[in-house]
Amino acid sequence: MKLERCAYCGDDTDLPFECSYCRDPFCAEHRLPEDHRCVRLTQIRASRFGERKVVRDGGRDRPSLLRRVFGRFKG
């Protein structure tokens, strides 16, 4: 059985996990894209976020959530 090195931490692993985004081998601890800071995942998310042209500023004319909630209790 051939050991492979985790592309993130460098530990030898006999059962490497291949990332479906970057195709690199990883140990069990770093198998998820978020756990090994996958560059491809970041690129894919950025491109998909840009496609939707989503703006998440909450609207500049709306009062903040705290002001809306606590504004109800003014007496």
PDB file with one MODEL, atoms N, CA, C and O in Angstrom:
MODEL        1
ATOM      1  N   MET A   1       0.854  -1.180   0.000  1.00  0.00           N
ATOM      2  CA  MET A   1       0.000   0.000   0.000  1.00  0.00           C
ATOM      3  C   MET A   1       0.897   1.240   0.000  1.00  0.00           C
ATOM      4  O   MET A   1       1.836   1.339   0.789  1.00  0.00           O
ATOM      5  N   LYS A   2       0.600   2.162  -0.877  1.00  0.00           N
ATOM      6  CA  LYS A   2       1.403   3.368  -1.024  1.00  0.00           C
ATOM      7  C   LYS A   2       0.848   4.492  -0.146  1.00  0.00           C
ATOM      8  O   LYS A   2      -0.349   4.779  -0.174  1.00  0.00           O
ATOM      9  N   LEU A   3       1.727   5.120   0.631  1.00  0.00           N
ATOM     10  CA  LEU A   3       1.329   6.259   1.450  1.00  0.00           C
ATOM     11  C   LEU A   3       1.399   7.527   0.616  1.00  0.00           C
ATOM     12  O   LEU A   3       2.295   7.691  -0.211  1.00  0.00           O
ATOM     13  N   GLU A   4       0.452   8.415   0.841  1.00  0.00           N
ATOM     14  CA  GLU A   4       0.480   9.722   0.181  1.00  0.00           C
ATOM     15  C   GLU A   4       0.539  10.797   1.247  1.00  0.00           C
ATOM     16  O   GLU A   4       0.078  10.602   2.372  1.00  0.00           O
ATOM     17  N   ARG A   5       1.102  11.914   0.889  1.00  0.00           N
ATOM     18  CA  ARG A   5       1.192  13.046   1.810  1.00  0.00           C
ATOM     19  C   ARG A   5       0.002  13.968   1.626  1.00  0.00           C
ATOM     20  O   ARG A   5      -0.426  14.247   0.506  1.00  0.00           O
ATOM     21  N   CYS A   6      -0.520  14.435   2.748  1.00  0.00           N
ATOM     22  CA  CYS A   6      -1.594  15.421   2.721  1.00  0.00           C
ATOM     23  C   CYS A   6      -1.026  16.705   2.122  1.00  0.00           C
ATOM     24  O   CYS A   6       0.026  17.177   2.553  1.00  0.00           O
ATOM     25  N   ALA A   7      -1.705  17.265   1.145  1.00  0.00           N
ATOM     26  CA  ALA A   7      -1.234  18.475   0.475  1.00  0.00           C
ATOM     27  C   ALA A   7      -1.300  19.693   1.382  1.00  0.00           C
ATOM     28  O   ALA A   7      -0.715  20.729   1.064  1.00  0.00           O
ATOM     29  N   TYR A   8      -2.002  19.590   2.504  1.00  0.00           N
ATOM     30  CA  TYR A   8      -2.125  20.728   3.417  1.00  0.00           C
ATOM     31  C   TYR A   8      -1.113  20.654   4.556  1.00  0.00           C
ATOM     32  O   TYR A   8      -0.347  21.594   4.767  1.00  0.00           O
ATOM     33  N   CYS A   9      -1.106  19.544   5.291  1.00  0.00           N
ATOM     34  CA  CYS A   9      -0.246  19.451   6.478  1.00  0.00           C
ATOM     35  C   CYS A   9       1.006  18.618   6.249  1.00  0.00           C
ATOM     36  O   CYS A   9       1.946  18.702   7.040  1.00  0.00           O
ATOM     37  N   GLY A  10       1.048  17.816   5.189  1.00  0.00           N
ATOM     38  CA  GLY A  10       2.222  17.017   4.883  1.00  0.00           C
ATOM     39  C   GLY A  10       2.291  15.683   5.590  1.00  0.00           C
ATOM     40  O   GLY A  10       3.258  14.943   5.407  1.00  0.00           O
ATOM     41  N   ASP A  11       1.288  15.352   6.396  1.00  0.00           N
ATOM     42  CA  ASP A  11       1.266  14.054   7.077  1.00  0.00           C
ATOM     43  C   ASP A  11       1.034  12.933   6.072  1.00  0.00           C
ATOM     44  O   ASP A  11       0.291  13.086   5.103  1.00  0.00           O
ATOM     45  N   ASP A  12       1.695  11.793   6.329  1.00  0.00           N
ATOM     46  CA  ASP A  12       1.461  10.612   5.496  1.00  0.00           C
ATOM     47  C   ASP A  12       0.116  10.009   5.843  1.00  0.00           C
ATOM     48  O   ASP A  12      -0.251   9.917   7.015  1.00  0.00           O
ATOM     49  N   THR A  13      -0.619   9.599   4.817  1.00  0.00           N
ATOM     50  CA  THR A  13      -1.913   8.963   5.035  1.00  0.00           C
ATOM     51  C   THR A  13      -2.045   7.779   4.085  1.00  0.00           C
ATOM     52  O   THR A  13      -1.681   7.866   2.912  1.00  0.00           O
ATOM     53  N   ASP A  14      -2.566   6.676   4.602  1.00  0.00           N
ATOM     54  CA  ASP A  14      -2.738   5.488   3.767  1.00  0.00           C
ATOM     55  C   ASP A  14      -4.088   5.487   3.054  1.00  0.00           C
ATOM     56  O   ASP A  14      -4.312   4.684   2.148  1.00  0.00           O
ATOM     57  N   LEU A  15      -4.980   6.380   3.458  1.00  0.00           N
ATOM     58  CA  LEU A  15      -6.285   6.491   2.821  1.00  0.00           C
ATOM     59  C   LEU A  15      -6.542   7.977   2.490  1.00  0.00           C
ATOM     60  O   LEU A  15      -7.310   8.647   3.180  1.00  0.00           O
ATOM     61  N   PRO A  16      -5.898   8.472   1.443  1.00  0.00           N
ATOM     62  CA  PRO A  16      -6.054   9.890   1.125  1.00  0.00           C
ATOM     63  C   PRO A  16      -7.428  10.196   0.537  1.00  0.00           C
ATOM     64  O   PRO A  16      -8.023   9.369  -0.155  1.00  0.00           O
ATOM     65  N   PHE A  17      -7.911  11.382   0.821  1.00  0.00           N
ATOM     66  CA  PHE A  17      -9.153  11.873   0.245  1.00  0.00           C
ATOM     67  C   PHE A  17      -8.786  12.850  -0.855  1.00  0.00           C
ATOM     68  O   PHE A  17      -7.934  13.717  -0.660  1.00  0.00           O
ATOM     69  N   GLU A  18      -9.420  12.716  -2.004  1.00  0.00           N
ATOM     70  CA  GLU A  18      -9.147  13.632  -3.106  1.00  0.00           C
ATOM     71  C   GLU A  18     -10.211  14.721  -3.119  1.00  0.00           C
ATOM     72  O   GLU A  18     -11.407  14.427  -3.137  1.00  0.00           O
ATOM     73  N   CYS A  19      -9.781  15.963  -3.110  1.00  0.00           N
ATOM     74  CA  CYS A  19     -10.711  17.085  -3.155  1.00  0.00           C
ATOM     75  C   CYS A  19     -11.365  17.133  -4.534  1.00  0.00           C
ATOM     76  O   CYS A  19     -10.680  17.017  -5.550  1.00  0.00           O
ATOM     77  N   SER A  20     -12.668  17.303  -4.571  1.00  0.00           N
ATOM     78  CA  SER A  20     -13.373  17.327  -5.855  1.00  0.00           C
ATOM     79  C   SER A  20     -13.162  18.641  -6.603  1.00  0.00           C
ATOM     80  O   SER A  20     -13.514  18.743  -7.779  1.00  0.00           O
ATOM     81  N   TYR A  21     -12.592  19.647  -5.939  1.00  0.00           N
ATOM     82  CA  TYR A  21     -12.327  20.929  -6.600  1.00  0.00           C
ATOM     83  C   TYR A  21     -10.898  21.017  -7.119  1.00  0.00           C
ATOM     84  O   TYR A  21     -10.685  21.289  -8.300  1.00  0.00           O
ATOM     85  N   CYS A  22      -9.913  20.789  -6.247  1.00  0.00           N
ATOM     86  CA  CYS A  22      -8.517  20.963  -6.653  1.00  0.00           C
ATOM     87  C   CYS A  22      -7.826  19.639  -7.005  1.00  0.00           C
ATOM     88  O   CYS A  22      -6.734  19.651  -7.572  1.00  0.00           O
ATOM     89  N   ARG A  23      -8.436  18.517  -6.681  1.00  0.00           N
ATOM     90  CA  ARG A  23      -7.931  17.169  -6.992  1.00  0.00           C
ATOM     91  C   ARG A  23      -6.655  16.798  -6.242  1.00  0.00           C
ATOM     92  O   ARG A  23      -5.981  15.848  -6.637  1.00  0.00           O
ATOM     93  N   ASP A  24      -6.305  17.505  -5.187  1.00  0.00           N
ATOM     94  CA  ASP A  24      -5.135  17.167  -4.385  1.00  0.00           C
ATOM     95  C   ASP A  24      -5.514  16.149  -3.314  1.00  0.00           C
ATOM     96  O   ASP A  24      -6.675  16.084  -2.911  1.00  0.00           O
ATOM     97  N   PRO A  25      -4.540  15.344  -2.842  1.00  0.00           N
ATOM     98  CA  PRO A  25      -4.816  14.373  -1.775  1.00  0.00           C
ATOM     99  C   PRO A  25      -4.734  15.035  -0.401  1.00  0.00           C
ATOM    100  O   PRO A  25      -3.888  15.898  -0.171  1.00  0.00           O
ATOM    101  N   PHE A  26      -5.617  14.625   0.509  1.00  0.00           N
ATOM    102  CA  PHE A  26      -5.644  15.179   1.855  1.00  0.00           C
ATOM    103  C   PHE A  26      -5.908  14.085   2.875  1.00  0.00           C
ATOM    104  O   PHE A  26      -6.494  13.048   2.562  1.00  0.00           O
ATOM    105  N   CYS A  27      -5.459  14.337   4.112  1.00  0.00           N
ATOM    106  CA  CYS A  27      -5.739  13.417   5.207  1.00  0.00           C
ATOM    107  C   CYS A  27      -7.193  13.612   5.652  1.00  0.00           C
ATOM    108  O   CYS A  27      -7.886  14.506   5.165  1.00  0.00           O
ATOM    109  N   ALA A  28      -7.637  12.780   6.566  1.00  0.00           N
ATOM    110  CA  ALA A  28      -9.029  12.839   7.026  1.00  0.00           C
ATOM    111  C   ALA A  28      -9.356  14.189   7.665  1.00  0.00           C
ATOM    112  O   ALA A  28     -10.476  14.683   7.543  1.00  0.00           O
ATOM    113  N   GLU A  29      -8.388  14.774   8.337  1.00  0.00           N
ATOM    114  CA  GLU A  29      -8.623  16.045   9.023  1.00  0.00           C
ATOM    115  C   GLU A  29      -8.806  17.214   8.050  1.00  0.00           C
ATOM    116  O   GLU A  29      -9.518  18.172   8.351  1.00  0.00           O
ATOM    117  N   HIS A  30      -8.168  17.130   6.899  1.00  0.00           N
ATOM    118  CA  HIS A  30      -8.209  18.238   5.933  1.00  0.00           C
ATOM    119  C   HIS A  30      -8.935  17.860   4.645  1.00  0.00           C
ATOM    120  O   HIS A  30      -8.689  18.470   3.605  1.00  0.00           O
ATOM    121  N   ARG A  31      -9.815  16.876   4.689  1.00  0.00           N
ATOM    122  CA  ARG A  31     -10.471  16.385   3.478  1.00  0.00           C
ATOM    123  C   ARG A  31     -11.482  17.359   2.893  1.00  0.00           C
ATOM    124  O   ARG A  31     -11.687  17.369   1.679  1.00  0.00           O
ATOM    125  N   LEU A  32     -12.120  18.177   3.725  1.00  0.00           N
ATOM    126  CA  LEU A  32     -13.123  19.116   3.233  1.00  0.00           C
ATOM    127  C   LEU A  32     -12.459  20.364   2.659  1.00  0.00           C
ATOM    128  O   LEU A  32     -11.434  20.804   3.180  1.00  0.00           O
ATOM    129  N   PRO A  33     -13.015  20.939   1.605  1.00  0.00           N
ATOM    130  CA  PRO A  33     -12.416  22.133   0.987  1.00  0.00           C
ATOM    131  C   PRO A  33     -12.216  23.279   1.975  1.00  0.00           C
ATOM    132  O   PRO A  33     -11.231  24.011   1.879  1.00  0.00           O
ATOM    133  N   GLU A  34     -13.131  23.442   2.914  1.00  0.00           N
ATOM    134  CA  GLU A  34     -13.002  24.506   3.903  1.00  0.00           C
ATOM    135  C   GLU A  34     -11.837  24.249   4.856  1.00  0.00           C
ATOM    136  O   GLU A  34     -11.218  25.189   5.353  1.00  0.00           O
ATOM    137  N   ASP A  35     -11.537  22.961   5.112  1.00  0.00           N
ATOM    138  CA  ASP A  35     -10.481  22.600   6.055  1.00  0.00           C
ATOM    139  C   ASP A  35      -9.082  22.763   5.480  1.00  0.00           C
ATOM    140  O   ASP A  35      -8.125  22.933   6.235  1.00  0.00           O
ATOM    141  N   HIS A  36      -8.946  22.715   4.157  1.00  0.00           N
ATOM    142  CA  HIS A  36      -7.621  22.915   3.561  1.00  0.00           C
ATOM    143  C   HIS A  36      -7.541  24.207   2.757  1.00  0.00           C
ATOM    144  O   HIS A  36      -6.635  24.400   1.946  1.00  0.00           O
ATOM    145  N   ARG A  37      -8.501  25.080   2.998  1.00  0.00           N
ATOM    146  CA  ARG A  37      -8.526  26.402   2.349  1.00  0.00           C
ATOM    147  C   ARG A  37      -8.351  26.273   0.841  1.00  0.00           C
ATOM    148  O   ARG A  37      -7.462  26.881   0.244  1.00  0.00           O
ATOM    149  N   CYS A  38      -9.203  25.484   0.256  1.00  0.00           N
ATOM    150  CA  CYS A  38      -9.126  25.175  -1.174  1.00  0.00           C
ATOM    151  C   CYS A  38      -9.237  26.452  -2.007  1.00  0.00           C
ATOM    152  O   CYS A  38     -10.208  27.201  -1.898  1.00  0.00           O
ATOM    153  N   VAL A  39      -8.238  26.681  -2.829  1.00  0.00           N
ATOM    154  CA  VAL A  39      -8.211  27.874  -3.674  1.00  0.00           C
ATOM    155  C   VAL A  39      -9.304  27.800  -4.733  1.00  0.00           C
ATOM    156  O   VAL A  39      -9.939  28.807  -5.048  1.00  0.00           O
ATOM    157  N   ARG A  40      -9.519  26.627  -5.271  1.00  0.00           N
ATOM    158  CA  ARG A  40     -10.549  26.471  -6.311  1.00  0.00           C
ATOM    159  C   ARG A  40     -11.937  26.762  -5.757  1.00  0.00           C
ATOM    160  O   ARG A  40     -12.760  27.360  -6.451  1.00  0.00           O
ATOM    161  N   LEU A  41     -12.214  26.357  -4.532  1.00  0.00           N
ATOM    162  CA  LEU A  41     -13.521  26.604  -3.935  1.00  0.00           C
ATOM    163  C   LEU A  41     -13.747  28.101  -3.792  1.00  0.00           C
ATOM    164  O   LEU A  41     -14.844  28.590  -4.063  1.00  0.00           O
ATOM    165  N   THR A  42     -12.732  28.827  -3.374  1.00  0.00           N
ATOM    166  CA  THR A  42     -12.833  30.278  -3.245  1.00  0.00           C
ATOM    167  C   THR A  42     -13.112  30.914  -4.597  1.00  0.00           C
ATOM    168  O   THR A  42     -13.943  31.817  -4.698  1.00  0.00           O
ATOM    169  N   GLN A  43     -12.428  30.454  -5.632  1.00  0.00           N
ATOM    170  CA  GLN A  43     -12.632  30.986  -6.979  1.00  0.00           C
ATOM    171  C   GLN A  43     -14.037  30.688  -7.486  1.00  0.00           C
ATOM    172  O   GLN A  43     -14.675  31.550  -8.090  1.00  0.00           O
ATOM    173  N   ILE A  44     -14.519  29.480  -7.245  1.00  0.00           N
ATOM    174  CA  ILE A  44     -15.858  29.095  -7.699  1.00  0.00           C
ATOM    175  C   ILE A  44     -16.920  29.916  -6.983  1.00  0.00           C
ATOM    176  O   ILE A  44     -17.859  30.401  -7.614  1.00  0.00           O
ATOM    177  N   ARG A  45     -16.778  30.077  -5.661  1.00  0.00           N
ATOM    178  CA  ARG A  45     -17.751  30.874  -4.911  1.00  0.00           C
ATOM    179  C   ARG A  45     -17.743  32.323  -5.359  1.00  0.00           C
ATOM    180  O   ARG A  45     -18.801  32.940  -5.479  1.00  0.00           O
ATOM    181  N   ALA A  46     -16.564  32.874  -5.607  1.00  0.00           N
ATOM    182  CA  ALA A  46     -16.462  34.269  -6.036  1.00  0.00           C
ATOM    183  C   ALA A  46     -17.119  34.462  -7.397  1.00  0.00           C
ATOM    184  O   ALA A  46     -17.816  35.453  -7.617  1.00  0.00           O
ATOM    185  N   SER A  47     -16.902  33.532  -8.298  1.00  0.00           N
ATOM    186  CA  SER A  47     -17.500  33.681  -9.623  1.00  0.00           C
ATOM    187  C   SER A  47     -19.015  33.517  -9.562  1.00  0.00           C
ATOM    188  O   SER A  47     -19.737  34.230 -10.259  1.00  0.00           O
ATOM    189  N   ARG A  48     -19.507  32.595  -8.744  1.00  0.00           N
ATOM    190  CA  ARG A  48     -20.961  32.409  -8.625  1.00  0.00           C
ATOM    191  C   ARG A  48     -21.610  33.591  -7.925  1.00  0.00           C
ATOM    192  O   ARG A  48     -22.711  33.998  -8.294  1.00  0.00           O
ATOM    193  N   PHE A  49     -20.951  34.142  -6.931  1.00  0.00           N
ATOM    194  CA  PHE A  49     -21.484  35.314  -6.236  1.00  0.00           C
ATOM    195  C   PHE A  49     -21.561  36.483  -7.202  1.00  0.00           C
ATOM    196  O   PHE A  49     -22.536  37.235  -7.188  1.00  0.00           O
ATOM    197  N   GLY A  50     -20.550  36.644  -8.037  1.00  0.00           N
ATOM    198  CA  GLY A  50     -20.532  37.726  -9.009  1.00  0.00           C
ATOM    199  C   GLY A  50     -21.582  37.565 -10.093  1.00  0.00           C
ATOM    200  O   GLY A  50     -22.082  38.558 -10.621  1.00  0.00           O
ATOM    201  N   GLU A  51     -21.921  36.330 -10.433  1.00  0.00           N
ATOM    202  CA  GLU A  51     -22.924  36.093 -11.474  1.00  0.00           C
ATOM    203  C   GLU A  51     -24.298  36.596 -11.048  1.00  0.00           C
ATOM    204  O   GLU A  51     -25.053  37.120 -11.867  1.00  0.00           O
ATOM    205  N   ARG A  52     -24.618  36.438  -9.779  1.00  0.00           N
ATOM    206  CA  ARG A  52     -25.941  36.832  -9.305  1.00  0.00           C
ATOM    207  C   ARG A  52     -26.054  38.332  -9.067  1.00  0.00           C
ATOM    208  O   ARG A  52     -27.152  38.881  -8.978  1.00  0.00           O
ATOM    209  N   LYS A  53     -24.905  38.979  -8.967  1.00  0.00           N
ATOM    210  CA  LYS A  53     -24.870  40.412  -8.699  1.00  0.00           C
ATOM    211  C   LYS A  53     -25.673  40.758  -7.446  1.00  0.00           C
ATOM    212  O   LYS A  53     -26.476  41.691  -7.434  1.00  0.00           O
ATOM    213  N   VAL A  54     -25.432  39.983  -6.403  1.00  0.00           N
ATOM    214  CA  VAL A  54     -26.132  40.153  -5.136  1.00  0.00           C
ATOM    215  C   VAL A  54     -25.469  41.272  -4.353  1.00  0.00           C
ATOM    216  O   VAL A  54     -24.245  41.318  -4.233  1.00  0.00           O
ATOM    217  N   VAL A  55     -26.281  42.169  -3.824  1.00  0.00           N
ATOM    218  CA  VAL A  55     -25.776  43.230  -2.967  1.00  0.00           C
ATOM    219  C   VAL A  55     -26.315  42.972  -1.574  1.00  0.00           C
ATOM    220  O   VAL A  55     -27.528  42.891  -1.379  1.00  0.00           O
ATOM    221  N   ARG A  56     -25.430  42.845  -0.612  1.00  0.00           N
ATOM    222  CA  ARG A  56     -25.834  42.520   0.746  1.00  0.00           C
ATOM    223  C   ARG A  56     -25.482  43.656   1.699  1.00  0.00           C
ATOM    224  O   ARG A  56     -24.832  43.431   2.719  1.00  0.00           O
ATOM    225  N   ASP A  57     -25.902  44.857   1.376  1.00  0.00           N
ATOM    226  CA  ASP A  57     -25.592  45.961   2.275  1.00  0.00           C
ATOM    227  C   ASP A  57     -26.752  46.257   3.211  1.00  0.00           C
ATOM    228  O   ASP A  57     -26.632  47.133   4.068  1.00  0.00           O
ATOM    229  N   GLY A  58     -27.877  45.549   3.075  1.00  0.00           N
ATOM    230  CA  GLY A  58     -29.008  45.721   3.972  1.00  0.00           C
ATOM    231  C   GLY A  58     -29.840  46.942   3.656  1.00  0.00           C
ATOM    232  O   GLY A  58     -30.826  47.212   4.342  1.00  0.00           O
ATOM    233  N   GLY A  59     -29.472  47.667   2.654  1.00  0.00           N
ATOM    234  CA  GLY A  59     -30.202  48.881   2.319  1.00  0.00           C
ATOM    235  C   GLY A  59     -29.732  50.030   3.193  1.00  0.00           C
ATOM    236  O   GLY A  59     -29.748  49.923   4.419  1.00  0.00           O
ATOM    237  N   ARG A  60     -29.331  51.083   2.599  1.00  0.00           N
ATOM    238  CA  ARG A  60     -28.759  52.184   3.371  1.00  0.00           C
ATOM    239  C   ARG A  60     -29.833  53.031   4.040  1.00  0.00           C
ATOM    240  O   ARG A  60     -29.540  53.750   4.995  1.00  0.00           O
ATOM    241  N   ASP A  61     -31.041  52.961   3.570  1.00  0.00           N
ATOM    242  CA  ASP A  61     -32.105  53.784   4.135  1.00  0.00           C
ATOM    243  C   ASP A  61     -32.831  53.098   5.286  1.00  0.00           C
ATOM    244  O   ASP A  61     -33.602  53.739   6.000  1.00  0.00           O
ATOM    245  N   ARG A  62     -32.598  51.819   5.468  1.00  0.00           N
ATOM    246  CA  ARG A  62     -33.261  51.086   6.545  1.00  0.00           C
ATOM    247  C   ARG A  62     -32.474  51.231   7.838  1.00  0.00           C
ATOM    248  O   ARG A  62     -31.244  51.189   7.817  1.00  0.00           O
ATOM    249  N   PRO A  63     -33.159  51.399   8.957  1.00  0.00           N
ATOM    250  CA  PRO A  63     -32.450  51.428  10.241  1.00  0.00           C
ATOM    251  C   PRO A  63     -31.877  50.049  10.557  1.00  0.00           C
ATOM    252  O   PRO A  63     -32.375  49.039  10.060  1.00  0.00           O
ATOM    253  N   SER A  64     -30.858  50.008  11.363  1.00  0.00           N
ATOM    254  CA  SER A  64     -30.226  48.738  11.707  1.00  0.00           C
ATOM    255  C   SER A  64     -31.213  47.852  12.467  1.00  0.00           C
ATOM    256  O   SER A  64     -32.223  48.330  12.982  1.00  0.00           O
ATOM    257  N   LEU A  65     -30.914  46.594  12.526  1.00  0.00           N
ATOM    258  CA  LEU A  65     -31.773  45.626  13.206  1.00  0.00           C
ATOM    259  C   LEU A  65     -31.943  46.001  14.678  1.00  0.00           C
ATOM    260  O   LEU A  65     -33.055  45.945  15.205  1.00  0.00           O
ATOM    261  N   LEU A  66     -30.868  46.378  15.337  1.00  0.00           N
ATOM    262  CA  LEU A  66     -30.961  46.735  16.751  1.00  0.00           C
ATOM    263  C   LEU A  66     -31.856  47.951  16.963  1.00  0.00           C
ATOM    264  O   LEU A  66     -32.640  47.991  17.911  1.00  0.00           O
ATOM    265  N   ARG A  67     -31.741  48.924  16.097  1.00  0.00           N
ATOM    266  CA  ARG A  67     -32.588  50.117  16.233  1.00  0.00           C
ATOM    267  C   ARG A  67     -34.059  49.770  15.998  1.00  0.00           C
ATOM    268  O   ARG A  67     -34.948  50.312  16.655  1.00  0.00           O
ATOM    269  N   ARG A  68     -34.303  48.866  15.059  1.00  0.00           N
ATOM    270  CA  ARG A  68     -35.701  48.477  14.815  1.00  0.00           C
ATOM    271  C   ARG A  68     -36.271  47.722  15.993  1.00  0.00           C
ATOM    272  O   ARG A  68     -37.410  47.968  16.391  1.00  0.00           O
ATOM    273  N   VAL A  69     -35.490  46.793  16.571  1.00  0.00           N
ATOM    274  CA  VAL A  69     -35.982  45.980  17.682  1.00  0.00           C
ATOM    275  C   VAL A  69     -36.150  46.821  18.938  1.00  0.00           C
ATOM    276  O   VAL A  69     -37.210  46.805  19.565  1.00  0.00           O
ATOM    277  N   PHE A  70     -35.098  47.562  19.307  1.00  0.00           N
ATOM    278  CA  PHE A  70     -35.151  48.323  20.550  1.00  0.00           C
ATOM    279  C   PHE A  70     -35.944  49.614  20.430  1.00  0.00           C
ATOM    280  O   PHE A  70     -36.313  50.212  21.441  1.00  0.00           O
ATOM    281  N   GLY A  71     -36.206  50.045  19.217  1.00  0.00           N
ATOM    282  CA  GLY A  71     -37.028  51.235  19.013  1.00  0.00           C
ATOM    283  C   GLY A  71     -38.462  51.002  19.430  1.00  0.00           C
ATOM    284  O   GLY A  71     -39.181  51.954  19.733  1.00  0.00           O
ATOM    285  N   ARG A  72     -38.889  49.756  19.451  1.00  0.00           N
ATOM    286  CA  ARG A  72     -40.254  49.401  19.856  1.00  0.00           C
ATOM    287  C   ARG A  72     -40.468  49.586  21.347  1.00  0.00           C
ATOM    288  O   ARG A  72     -41.602  49.748  21.796  1.00  0.00           O
ATOM    289  N   PHE A  73     -39.389  49.563  22.120  1.00  0.00           N
ATOM    290  CA  PHE A  73     -39.517  49.614  23.568  1.00  0.00           C
ATOM    291  C   PHE A  73     -39.409  51.025  24.125  1.00  0.00           C
ATOM    292  O   PHE A  73     -39.461  51.213  25.340  1.00  0.00           O
ATOM    293  N   LYS A  74     -39.261  52.008  23.268  1.00  0.00           N
ATOM    294  CA  LYS A  74     -39.196  53.386  23.763  1.00  0.00           C
ATOM    295  C   LYS A  74     -40.568  53.767  24.277  1.00  0.00           C
ATOM    296  O   LYS A  74     -41.582  53.439  23.660  1.00  0.00           O
ATOM    297  N   GLY A  75     -40.603  54.447  25.388  1.00  0.00           N
ATOM    298  CA  GLY A  75     -41.899  54.719  25.970  1.00  0.00           C
ATOM    299  C   GLY A  75     -42.134  56.077  26.302  1.00  0.00           C
ATOM    300  O   GLY A  75     -43.206  56.413  26.803  1.00  0.00           O
TER     301      GLY A  75
ENDMDL
END
